[in-house]
Amino acid sequence: MKVALGRSVDASDTKSGLRPVWAVYFGATGISNFTINTVSPSYYALRPLSNTLVSKNNVFIQDYQAGVLTGGKNNNYQAVDMETWVLTFLSAVDLFLGPAYAAPASTLAGSNNAYNRIVSAKKTLADKISTGLDYVLDVTPDTAKLGKAREAIKDQLLINLTKAYNSDALLQYDIAIGSPFSGGQSPRLSGAPVSKLYRTGIADSVSTVATFMHVSVDYLTEQIDQFTGILDVGLVVTYPGGGDYTITNTDTIATVAQHYNVTSQALVAGLSWPDPQTQGLFLARTIITITGLSQVSGTQTIEQIAEFFAAPIVDWAYANEDNTGIFIEGVTISVPGYSSVLVTASNNSLDLVAAEMTGSPQMTATELALQLRSTTGILAPAFTSYMVLSNFSFSASTSKISLATGTNQVNFLLDVSSEAEYRKALLGLNYAVDELEFNIRDIAGADGYQASSWLSFVIPIGSSTNFDGVINTNLGQPDIPLPLRSYPVAPIITAQDAEATYTDAQLPSTYPQNVEEASEWNFSFTYLHQEAAQDTNYIMATFNLATEAHSDYMQAAVPDDFFTAFAQFISVWPALKKDLDALAVPGTPPPTLGSTLDTLATLVENIADTWVFTSTHLSMTAVPAQQFYEYSIVSENEHHDDADWKATMTLTPLTAGNTGPGDNYPNIYYIDTSVSPPVEHELTKTPGNTDCVYTYPPYTVPAIRQLEHRVEFIQLDVMNYQNALGGSFAARNMILTATPTNENFVFQTPEVLYSHSIIPYITRGVALEFGSGNPATQLEPALTALFSNLFGTDTPLVKISALYGYELATGAGSTAIVSRLPIVFLPMMVYDTGIPANLAQAVNNWLGANPVATTGGELLFDLSVFSGTDESNSKPLLRLSNLIYSLSG
């Protein structure tokens, strides 16, 4: 039985504030069952009007003068984000139908027909916009359930177009009802989802709450140390060596820690107060805005579990570092550079396994989790991970559920604050039912309107998760994808650079390392992007392009009449709005106001009549090249000190195993442009089995800002990688949850490539010794080995000259004085395996005809190698002008 209050039917009672008391029976002969299926809720959202930018030429647009459209000319439109136009248009319709404009417009003599036309067009818009509601994820649709969801959003659109269109998601549950009712006039329960928040007990400490939430004390402390209004005002606390402190009404854990000049974690570990058994650190029966989240491991990896929580791996490890039973007992945990650990019942936690690993630096729980992130078969299938969600701000629409016996659906519109910060909402929710609608009846001639009576529950159902075993309002832990319905900002490639990996002074003196490292280079490019949580950046490095790359980009097929209707409205709305403002001004309206209303009605009708959703399913196509590396980048943020910071970025090759040149992932640097000159910070790189995690300096990079990164591929052999081109593009809503996103919600920018590829052009004048000894027998094999080291099996264009040198005066490096006599010159030709023998024979023939000193004498070879990708061949790709073979060796 639940107590509810109704509306009084007696005028005297209404004046005195008296309301009738009702009893609502939940039991065998009443409402006997109310069970929400929390296993598989459905997630919907309105599709973008177009998921690509739209360009149109020769669009005829009329001018607006004195209330009417007149004249006109053809205009061209390039790269229009239709969503910005939609919001302007819907806001204009809602503005007009608001009280300030609608009331005078509906009574304006001779022009109320324009008002009625716009009202009718709004209904058409609600019908057509609701058809754009679709499954966010790529799942098998249920037509009946989708239809009910569309009816739900249509109802909200009829109330307010802009608010409903701006909603982030629609959450739908199946509810099994057992009751004596049937049909469309059955009573209905009404309420909205609310977060399951933590209510403190009379003696709670941080440790108490952490134990309840199954997370580490240090992790929970970090989540709540900025919360105000939760500490027990007046409580006298003590920290070792710091004396007493009385908590005030403005204190947080962080401010108390600041008083003692310690970290929040150290404060919580050492803080004490007189009677912790009867008085807690927190105010009793106070709501702390944190919600517990959980996930069973099953067959997942650490990376997949952290992704489920939409959290960085380091945060997941921080929360679960103390939890036992995480690994399968008997498995051996191995990390390169550290001793292996056999998991037993006594060491089965992240912290304990990390502590047993010997190596330097000391392994930590967070580093261990990063190292094991993609390792399969190590997590105990029944292990449950826990995290907490704090300060997640959202609002949800009130929704009614019919109590007709059977299975019904309840639909909630969800609106998230700062939705660009979250790609999904993982929430712990209850359905807070606070009203009951009954005595429902149709009203003749009222176009679907139903009259009804209402009861308000004194204690809302859902303030606890179960009521008398009959009604369970637990909505579980929905994993709600939040597609961002706006076109992403395309990345910008700001720089591209090539440089030798080593300076001349850094080259080793021993062969073949000296020659090999002399021909290595680094390629880097810098990209700039404004990130949202829903964005996945893609970067690509292309090597050995024979021709310059280009990118094809598909245009969405937005119908001309629809685009024209929108473009016409957008072009005249500012002037039309100025004339429309006369409706809100008392007095005699201007004579042109009637024409203004008719023009507005025509514009709104044109858009409503032609409204259509379009989409282009884009594909990520590689630029043709001999070597091509492409990666997706997913960033994770971390909450700290009441702000969100960049925590990690994960680089995943789009082709499995294609990690990069030499099977190495690139180095990535974050460029801090907030200081002058900008400063580069190298991100810590942790390669895994299938991806690579890059960690930002802690709490230094704000989560939402324009970010600039430099991507660097190092130690590239110039013969294998003769030129390079950097590129990037962005996709929005591609990765929201573990389930792929419906393609209709995915935006993708064109590939942004640097204007041209870059060639390193390495020139070395430093002496590089490659052999010594009797040239008659040893020069040919030395040259064969030299060219083999440089070219492998390739046959590039080469130019080679040989000289005899004699050191007249010794010196370090280039300070030695060496006389040189030319021996032989080979003009540009295709290298073949016969060249070493021919070159050695020519040198030996010259030496035989020209007796020279061998002590202090040397052969100097000048080698130029030309690019196979540069058709001009005007400049050598690699020139080693001082290759030395010592005759006195």
RODREN-633186 format. One record per residue (C-alpha): residue in one letter; z negated, x, y negated. Coordinates in steps of 0.25 Angstrom, whole numbers, padded with zeros to 4 digits, always signed. Layout:
BEGIN
AZXY
...
//
This chain:
BEGIN
M+0000+0000+0000
K+0004+0005-0014
V-0002-0001-0027
A+0009-0004-0038
L+0009-0010-0051
G+0019-0021-0056
R+0023-0027-0069
S+0015-0039-0074
V+0022-0052-0075
D+0011-0057-0084
A+0013-0054-0099
S-0003-0054-0101
D-0004-0044-0090
T+0007-0035-0096
K+0000-0035-0109
S-0013-0031-0103
G-0007-0020-0094
L-0010-0027-0081
R+0000-0025-0070
P+0000-0032-0056
V-0004-0023-0044
W+0005-0023-0032
A+0003-0017-0018
V+0015-0011-0011
Y+0014-0011+0004
F+0019+0000+0012
G+0017-0003+0027
A+0022-0009+0039
T+0026-0022+0033
G+0030-0016+0019
I+0036-0004+0015
S+0034+0003+0029
N+0043+0016+0027
F+0048+0025+0016
T+0053+0038+0022
I+0061+0048+0014
N+0071+0057+0022
T+0068+0070+0016
V+0076+0078+0025
S+0090+0076+0019
P+0090+0071+0005
S+0104+0070-0001
Y+0107+0077-0014
Y+0118+0072-0024
A+0122+0076-0038
L+0134+0072-0047
R+0146+0080-0045
P+0151+0088-0057
L+0163+0081-0064
S+0171+0093-0061
N+0166+0106-0055
T+0176+0115-0062
L+0180+0117-0077
V+0191+0108-0081
S+0203+0112-0090
K+0213+0102-0095
N+0225+0104-0105
N+0232+0094-0114
V+0221+0084-0114
F+0224+0073-0124
I+0211+0071-0133
Q+0211+0060-0144
D+0203+0062-0157
Y+0191+0053-0161
Q+0192+0047-0175
A+0185+0035-0181
G+0180+0029-0168
V+0194+0030-0161
L+0202+0041-0153
T+0215+0045-0160
G+0226+0055-0159
G+0223+0067-0150
K+0228+0080-0144
N+0229+0088-0131
N+0217+0097-0129
N+0215+0108-0118
Y+0202+0109-0111
Q+0198+0121-0103
A+0186+0123-0093
V+0178+0110-0096
D+0165+0108-0089
M+0166+0093-0087
E+0151+0091-0085
T+0149+0095-0100
W+0158+0083-0104
V+0152+0074-0094
L+0138+0076-0100
T+0143+0074-0114
F+0150+0061-0110
L+0138+0055-0102
S+0128+0058-0113
A+0137+0051-0123
V+0138+0038-0114
D+0123+0038-0112
L+0121+0040-0127
F+0130+0029-0131
L+0123+0020-0120
G+0109+0023-0126
P+0101+0014-0134
A+0105+0020-0148
Y+0120+0018-0146
A+0121+0007-0135
A+0113-0004-0142
P+0121-0004-0155
A+0135-0001-0147
S+0132-0013-0138
T+0130-0023-0150
L+0141-0017-0160
A+0150-0028-0164
G+0163-0027-0157
S+0160-0014-0150
N+0150-0018-0139
N+0162-0018-0129
A+0162-0002-0131
Y+0148-0002-0127
N+0151-0011-0114
R+0162-0002-0111
I+0154+0011-0111
V+0143+0004-0103
S+0154+0000-0092
A+0159+0015-0093
K+0145+0020-0090
K+0145+0012-0077
T+0158+0017-0073
L+0153+0031-0076
A+0141+0029-0068
D+0150+0024-0056
K+0159+0036-0057
I+0149+0047-0060
S+0140+0042-0048
T+0152+0045-0039
G+0150+0060-0042
L+0137+0060-0035
D+0139+0068-0023
Y+0131+0077-0013
V+0128+0090-0019
L+0128+0097-0006
D+0139+0098+0004
V+0134+0088+0014
T+0140+0076+0022
P+0139+0064+0012
D+0133+0051+0015
T+0141+0041+0008
A+0131+0030+0007
K+0120+0039+0002
L+0129+0045-0008
G+0133+0031-0013
K+0118+0028-0015
A+0116+0041-0023
R+0128+0038-0031
E+0122+0024-0034
A+0109+0031-0038
I+0115+0040-0048
K+0124+0029-0053
D+0112+0021-0057
Q+0107+0033-0065
L+0120+0035-0072
L+0120+0020-0076
I+0106+0024-0083
N+0110+0037-0089
L+0123+0044-0087
T+0119+0058-0092
K+0106+0058-0085
A+0111+0054-0072
Y+0123+0063-0073
N+0114+0075-0076
S+0106+0073-0064
D+0105+0085-0055
A+0104+0078-0041
L+0102+0065-0034
L+0092+0066-0022
Q+0094+0056-0011
Y+0084+0052+0000
D+0085+0043+0012
I+0072+0034+0013
A+0069+0026+0025
I+0063+0012+0021
G+0055+0003+0029
S+0052-0010+0022
P+0053-0025+0023
F+0064-0025+0012
S+0079-0024+0013
G+0091-0026+0004
G+0094-0022-0011
Q+0082-0029-0017
S+0072-0022-0009
P+0060-0016-0017
R+0062-0001-0021
L+0053+0011-0023
S+0056+0019-0035
G+0051+0033-0039
A+0056+0047-0041
P+0055+0061-0034
V+0043+0070-0038
S+0040+0084-0034
K+0028+0086-0025
L+0019+0094-0034
Y+0006+0101-0030
R-0007+0095-0034
T-0019+0104-0035
G-0032+0102-0027
I-0045+0104-0033
A-0046+0119-0029
D-0032+0124-0029
S-0029+0139-0031
V-0015+0145-0031
S-0018+0149-0017
T-0021+0135-0013
V-0008+0130-0019
A+0000+0141-0012
T-0006+0138+0001
F-0002+0123+0000
M+0012+0128-0004
H+0013+0138+0007
V+0018+0149-0003
S+0012+0162-0008
V+0001+0162-0019
D+0009+0172-0027
Y+0022+0164-0026
L+0014+0151-0030
T+0007+0158-0042
E+0021+0163-0047
Q+0026+0148-0047
I+0014+0142-0054
D+0008+0153-0063
Q+0015+0147-0075
F+0010+0132-0073
T+0001+0126-0084
G-0009+0115-0082
I-0013+0119-0067
L-0025+0128-0069
D-0039+0123-0069
V-0043+0123-0083
G-0057+0129-0085
L-0057+0136-0072
V-0063+0150-0074
V-0056+0160-0065
T-0058+0175-0063
Y-0049+0186-0060
P-0054+0199-0054
G-0057+0209-0065
G-0053+0199-0076
G-0065+0190-0078
D-0065+0175-0080
Y-0054+0166-0086
T-0055+0151-0089
I-0042+0144-0087
T-0037+0136-0098
N-0027+0124-0099
T-0015+0133-0103
D-0017+0143-0092
T-0008+0146-0080
I-0009+0156-0069
A-0001+0165-0077
T-0009+0164-0090
V-0022+0167-0082
A-0015+0179-0075
Q-0011+0184-0089
H-0026+0183-0093
Y-0030+0192-0082
N-0017+0201-0084
V-0013+0199-0069
T-0001+0192-0062
S-0002+0178-0058
Q-0002+0182-0043
A-0014+0192-0045
L-0021+0181-0053
V-0020+0171-0042
A-0024+0181-0032
G-0037+0185-0039
L-0041+0173-0047
S-0054+0166-0044
W-0063+0155-0049
P-0077+0150-0046
D-0075+0139-0036
P-0061+0139-0030
Q-0066+0129-0019
T-0068+0117-0029
Q-0059+0122-0041
G-0045+0127-0041
L-0037+0135-0050
F-0028+0123-0053
L-0032+0110-0059
A-0035+0100-0048
R-0025+0089-0045
T-0015+0096-0054
I+0000+0096-0051
I+0006+0110-0050
T+0021+0108-0051
I+0025+0115-0038
T+0031+0109-0026
G+0031+0116-0012
L+0044+0118-0005
S+0046+0122+0009
Q+0057+0126+0019
V+0057+0129+0034
S+0064+0142+0038
G+0072+0137+0050
T+0084+0146+0052
Q+0085+0150+0037
T+0084+0164+0031
I+0075+0167+0020
E+0087+0167+0010
Q+0090+0152+0014
I+0076+0148+0013
A+0074+0154-0001
E+0088+0147-0004
F+0082+0134+0000
F+0070+0135-0010
A+0081+0140-0020
A+0072+0152-0022
P+0074+0167-0022
I+0070+0173-0009
V+0059+0181-0016
D+0052+0168-0021
W+0053+0163-0007
A+0047+0175-0001
Y+0036+0175-0012
A+0032+0161-0009
N+0032+0163+0007
E+0028+0178+0008
D+0014+0174+0014
N+0019+0163+0023
T+0018+0166+0038
G+0027+0163+0049
I+0040+0166+0041
F+0046+0175+0052
I+0049+0173+0066
E+0039+0180+0074
G+0044+0192+0082
V+0056+0195+0072
T+0057+0208+0066
I+0059+0209+0051
S+0067+0221+0046
V+0071+0225+0032
P+0080+0238+0030
G+0071+0250+0025
Y+0058+0243+0031
S+0051+0243+0044
S+0053+0230+0053
V+0042+0220+0055
L+0040+0212+0067
V+0035+0198+0063
T+0023+0193+0070
A+0013+0182+0068
S+0004+0191+0060
N+0015+0196+0050
N+0024+0184+0048
S+0026+0183+0033
L+0034+0189+0023
D+0023+0197+0017
L+0017+0202+0030
V+0031+0207+0035
A+0034+0213+0022
A+0021+0220+0022
E+0023+0226+0036
M+0037+0232+0032
T+0036+0247+0029
G+0046+0252+0019
S+0047+0255+0004
P+0045+0247-0005
Q+0035+0238+0002
M+0042+0226+0007
T+0038+0213+0001
A+0039+0199+0005
T+0050+0195-0005
E+0058+0208-0002
L+0057+0205+0013
A+0062+0191+0011
L+0074+0196+0003
Q+0077+0206+0014
L+0076+0195+0025
R+0083+0184+0017
S+0095+0182+0025
T+0089+0187+0039
T+0090+0176+0049
G+0081+0173+0061
I+0068+0179+0055
L+0062+0167+0049
A+0053+0157+0057
P+0061+0144+0058
A+0048+0136+0056
F+0043+0144+0044
T+0042+0136+0031
S+0044+0143+0017
Y+0038+0137+0005
M+0040+0138-0010
V+0036+0130-0022
L+0044+0124-0033
S+0038+0124-0047
N+0042+0117-0060
F+0054+0111-0055
S+0058+0101-0065
F+0066+0089-0061
S+0067+0074-0063
A+0071+0063-0053
S+0076+0049-0055
T+0068+0037-0050
S+0074+0031-0038
K+0072+0018-0031
I+0072+0016-0016
S+0075+0003-0010
L+0064-0001+0000
A+0074-0009+0009
T+0071-0005+0023
G+0081+0006+0029
T+0086+0019+0023
N+0088+0020+0008
Q+0091+0031-0002
V+0083+0036-0014
N+0090+0044-0024
F+0084+0053-0035
L+0092+0059-0047
L+0086+0073-0049
D+0087+0080-0063
V+0082+0095-0063
S+0078+0102-0076
S+0086+0115-0078
E+0095+0112-0066
A+0103+0125-0068
E+0090+0133-0063
Y+0090+0126-0049
R+0102+0124-0039
K+0093+0115-0031
A+0080+0108-0032
L+0071+0109-0020
L+0060+0099-0022
G+0048+0093-0015
L+0048+0079-0019
N+0041+0065-0017
Y+0047+0052-0021
A+0037+0046-0031
V+0038+0031-0029
D+0031+0024-0041
E+0038+0010-0042
L+0043-0001-0033
E+0054-0010-0037
F+0054-0024-0031
N+0058-0039-0033
I+0072-0033-0035
R+0083-0044-0038
D+0097-0044-0043
I+0100-0050-0057
A+0113-0058-0058
G+0123-0053-0068
A+0115-0040-0070
D+0126-0031-0064
G+0117-0025-0052
Y+0104-0025-0060
Q+0091-0029-0052
A+0078-0034-0057
S+0065-0030-0050
S+0050-0028-0052
W+0043-0015-0051
L+0030-0009-0046
S+0023+0004-0050
F+0015+0011-0039
V+0001+0015-0044
I+0002+0028-0036
P+0016+0032-0034
I+0021+0033-0020
G+0024+0048-0018
S+0012+0054-0025
S+0009+0057-0010
T+0020+0060+0000
N+0016+0049+0010
F+0010+0035+0008
D+0004+0028+0020
G+0014+0034+0029
V+0024+0024+0024
I+0031+0030+0012
N+0034+0044+0011
T+0039+0049-0002
N+0041+0063+0001
L+0055+0068-0003
G+0054+0081+0004
Q+0060+0094-0002
P+0074+0091-0006
D+0083+0102-0009
I+0091+0096-0020
P+0104+0103-0025
L+0106+0104-0040
P+0121+0105-0043
L+0123+0109-0058
R+0134+0101-0064
S+0140+0110-0074
Y+0151+0121-0073
P+0145+0135-0071
V+0147+0146-0082
A+0157+0156-0076
P+0152+0170-0074
I+0158+0181-0083
I+0162+0194-0078
T+0157+0203-0090
A+0160+0217-0085
Q+0166+0225-0073
D+0164+0240-0071
A+0168+0251-0062
E+0162+0265-0061
A+0160+0276-0052
T+0148+0275-0043
Y+0144+0289-0046
T+0145+0298-0057
D+0151+0312-0055
A+0137+0318-0055
Q+0132+0308-0045
L+0142+0312-0034
P+0137+0320-0022
S+0142+0334-0020
T+0145+0332-0005
Y+0158+0327+0002
P+0162+0316+0005
Q+0151+0309-0003
N+0156+0315-0016
V+0170+0310-0014
E+0166+0296-0009
E+0156+0293-0020
A+0166+0299-0031
S+0175+0287-0027
E+0164+0276-0028
W+0163+0266-0039
N+0155+0254-0044
F+0160+0241-0048
S+0152+0231-0056
F+0155+0218-0064
T+0145+0210-0072
Y+0145+0195-0072
L+0138+0185-0081
H+0134+0171-0077
Q+0125+0159-0082
E+0118+0155-0069
A+0113+0142-0065
A+0105+0140-0052
Q+0117+0132-0046
D+0126+0143-0049
T+0131+0153-0038
N+0138+0165-0044
Y+0149+0172-0037
I+0153+0187-0039
M+0165+0194-0033
A+0169+0208-0033
T+0184+0211-0030
F+0189+0225-0026
N+0203+0230-0025
L+0211+0219-0032
A+0226+0222-0031
T+0228+0212-0043
E+0219+0206-0053
A+0211+0194-0048
H+0212+0180-0053
S+0204+0167-0050
D+0210+0153-0048
Y+0201+0142-0053
M+0203+0127-0049
Q+0202+0116-0059
A+0195+0103-0056
A+0205+0091-0056
V+0198+0083-0067
P+0208+0071-0070
D+0215+0072-0084
D+0210+0058-0088
F+0196+0061-0085
F+0196+0074-0092
T+0203+0068-0104
A+0193+0057-0105
F+0182+0067-0105
A+0188+0076-0115
Q+0191+0065-0124
F+0177+0060-0124
I+0171+0074-0126
S+0181+0077-0138
V+0177+0065-0146
W+0163+0062-0142
P+0156+0070-0153
A+0164+0062-0164
L+0162+0049-0157
K+0147+0051-0155
K+0146+0053-0170
D+0152+0040-0172
L+0144+0033-0161
D+0131+0038-0168
A+0133+0026-0178
L+0128+0017-0167
A+0114+0022-0168
V+0114+0021-0184
P+0109+0008-0190
G+0119+0001-0199
T+0133-0004-0199
P+0141+0004-0189
P+0154+0011-0193
P+0167+0003-0191
T+0172+0014-0181
L+0160+0013-0172
G+0167+0002-0163
S+0179+0011-0161
T+0169+0022-0158
L+0163+0014-0147
D+0176+0010-0141
T+0181+0024-0141
L+0168+0029-0134
A+0170+0018-0124
T+0184+0022-0121
L+0180+0036-0119
V+0168+0033-0110
E+0177+0024-0102
N+0188+0034-0100
I+0178+0044-0094
A+0172+0034-0085
D+0185+0028-0080
T+0191+0042-0077
W+0178+0049-0072
V+0180+0057-0059
F+0173+0069-0052
T+0182+0081-0049
S+0179+0094-0042
T+0186+0106-0037
H+0181+0113-0025
L+0182+0128-0028
S+0183+0139-0019
M+0178+0153-0021
T+0190+0162-0019
A+0190+0177-0018
V+0199+0185-0027
P+0209+0192-0017
A+0205+0207-0015
Q+0203+0218-0005
Q+0188+0217-0007
F+0181+0205-0012
Y+0166+0202-0013
E+0161+0189-0017
Y+0147+0185-0018
S+0139+0172-0022
I+0126+0174-0030
V+0114+0165-0029
S+0103+0167-0039
E+0088+0163-0037
N+0078+0162-0048
E+0063+0164-0048
H+0053+0156-0056
H+0042+0165-0063
D+0034+0163-0076
D+0039+0150-0078
A+0054+0155-0079
D+0065+0157-0069
W+0071+0171-0066
K+0082+0176-0058
A+0077+0181-0045
T+0088+0184-0036
M+0103+0183-0034
T+0109+0183-0020
L+0123+0188-0018
T+0130+0183-0005
P+0144+0187-0001
L+0154+0176+0000
T+0160+0183+0012
A+0149+0186+0022
G+0146+0201+0023
N+0155+0205+0011
T+0144+0211+0004
G+0151+0220-0005
P+0159+0234-0005
G+0152+0243+0006
D+0144+0231+0011
N+0135+0232-0002
Y+0131+0221-0011
P+0133+0224-0026
N+0122+0228-0035
I+0119+0217-0046
Y+0113+0219-0059
Y+0107+0209-0069
I+0111+0212-0083
D+0100+0208-0093
T+0107+0205-0106
S+0095+0200-0113
V+0093+0215-0117
S+0102+0224-0125
P+0108+0232-0119
P+0108+0223-0106
V+0101+0229-0094
E+0105+0229-0080
H+0095+0226-0069
E+0099+0229-0055
L+0096+0217-0045
T+0088+0221-0033
K+0098+0220-0021
T+0094+0215-0007
P+0105+0214+0003
G+0104+0204+0014
N+0112+0200+0026
T+0121+0190+0019
D+0118+0192+0004
C+0111+0201-0006
V+0099+0197-0015
Y+0098+0203-0029
T+0084+0202-0036
Y+0082+0201-0051
P+0071+0209-0058
P+0059+0199-0057
Y+0058+0189-0068
T+0068+0195-0078
V+0081+0187-0077
P+0080+0172-0082
A+0086+0163-0072
I+0095+0155-0081
R+0103+0164-0090
Q+0116+0171-0091
L+0116+0182-0081
E+0124+0195-0081
H+0125+0203-0068
R+0132+0216-0064
V+0137+0217-0050
E+0140+0231-0045
F+0147+0236-0032
I+0144+0251-0030
Q+0150+0263-0023
L+0163+0257-0021
D+0174+0266-0015
V+0185+0267-0025
M+0195+0267-0014
N+0190+0254-0007
Y+0187+0247-0020
Q+0198+0251-0030
N+0195+0240-0040
A+0186+0228-0043
L+0184+0215-0050
G+0172+0207-0052
G+0171+0192-0053
S+0161+0180-0053
F+0161+0165-0053
A+0150+0154-0052
A+0148+0142-0043
R+0139+0131-0047
N+0131+0123-0036
M+0138+0131-0025
I+0124+0134-0019
L+0113+0123-0022
T+0106+0122-0008
A+0109+0128+0006
T+0119+0116+0008
P+0132+0119+0001
T+0135+0111-0011
N+0146+0100-0012
E+0158+0107-0018
N+0159+0096-0029
F+0147+0101-0036
V+0151+0116-0036
F+0156+0122-0049
Q+0163+0136-0048
T+0168+0144-0059
P+0181+0153-0058
E+0180+0167-0053
V+0177+0176-0065
L+0184+0189-0063
Y+0184+0202-0072
S+0197+0203-0080
H+0202+0214-0071
S+0198+0223-0059
I+0192+0236-0061
I+0196+0250-0055
P+0186+0261-0055
Y+0195+0273-0058
I+0186+0284-0053
T+0189+0298-0058
R+0180+0310-0053
G+0182+0324-0059
V+0169+0329-0052
A+0171+0339-0041
L+0171+0333-0027
E+0171+0342-0016
F+0177+0337-0003
G+0179+0349+0006
S+0180+0364+0007
G+0185+0375+0017
N+0198+0381+0021
P+0209+0371+0015
A+0219+0375+0026
T+0211+0368+0037
Q+0200+0360+0029
L+0207+0354+0017
E+0216+0343+0024
P+0204+0337+0032
A+0195+0338+0019
L+0206+0330+0011
T+0208+0320+0023
A+0193+0317+0023
L+0193+0316+0007
F+0204+0306+0007
S+0198+0299+0019
N+0185+0297+0012
L+0192+0292-0001
F+0203+0283+0005
G+0199+0279+0019
T+0211+0273+0025
D+0217+0269+0011
T+0230+0275+0006
P+0229+0275-0009
L+0238+0281-0020
V+0233+0295-0023
K+0236+0307-0031
I+0231+0321-0027
S+0232+0334-0033
A+0226+0347-0027
L+0222+0360-0035
Y+0216+0373-0033
G+0203+0376-0040
Y+0195+0389-0043
E+0182+0389-0049
L+0182+0399-0061
A+0168+0396-0066
T+0157+0388-0058
G+0150+0376-0064
A+0144+0363-0061
G+0153+0351-0059
S+0164+0351-0069
T+0159+0364-0076
A+0166+0373-0066
I+0179+0380-0071
V+0190+0378-0060
S+0204+0383-0061
R+0214+0373-0054
L+0228+0375-0049
P+0236+0363-0044
I+0240+0363-0029
V+0247+0350-0026
F+0248+0336-0032
L+0251+0323-0024
P+0256+0312-0033
M+0252+0298-0032
M+0254+0294-0017
V+0249+0285-0006
Y+0238+0292+0001
D+0241+0295+0016
T+0234+0303+0027
G+0244+0314+0026
I+0240+0318+0011
P+0227+0327+0015
A+0236+0336+0024
N+0247+0336+0014
L+0238+0340+0003
A+0230+0350+0011
Q+0244+0357+0015
A+0248+0357+0001
V+0235+0364-0004
N+0235+0374+0008
N+0250+0377+0005
W+0246+0380-0010
L+0234+0388-0006
G+0243+0396+0003
A+0253+0399-0008
N+0242+0402-0018
P+0230+0411-0013
V+0218+0406-0021
A+0203+0409-0020
T+0195+0400-0010
T+0182+0405-0015
G+0179+0396-0027
G+0192+0389-0025
E+0194+0374-0022
L+0204+0363-0020
L+0203+0352-0031
F+0210+0339-0027
D+0212+0328-0038
L+0214+0314-0031
S+0218+0301-0038
V+0218+0288-0030
F+0224+0276-0036
S+0220+0261-0034
G+0228+0253-0024
T+0225+0241-0033
D+0230+0247-0046
E+0245+0245-0047
S+0246+0254-0059
N+0240+0266-0052
S+0238+0273-0065
K+0224+0277-0064
P+0218+0283-0051
L+0207+0274-0045
L+0200+0287-0040
R+0202+0301-0045
L+0194+0313-0039
S+0200+0325-0047
N+0191+0336-0042
L+0190+0335-0026
I+0187+0349-0022
Y+0190+0356-0009
S+0183+0370-0009
L+0191+0382-0004
S+0178+0390-0002
G+0170+0381+0006
//
